[in-house]
């Protein structure tokens, strides 16, 4: 019985670690996406202002 509880505790720890790691990855990806979005916007503005046709 005790062995099962310890095992479950370890599994829960591993799951929690994986979840926090996944959340970190998602946060990082969101930041990267935000940066690329702002770069795109800046590029659009730059193209509009610098290239009068």
Secondary structure, 3 states (H helix, E strand, C coil): CHHHHHHHHHHHHHHHHHHHHHHHHHHHHHHHHHHHHHHHHHHHHHHHHHCCC
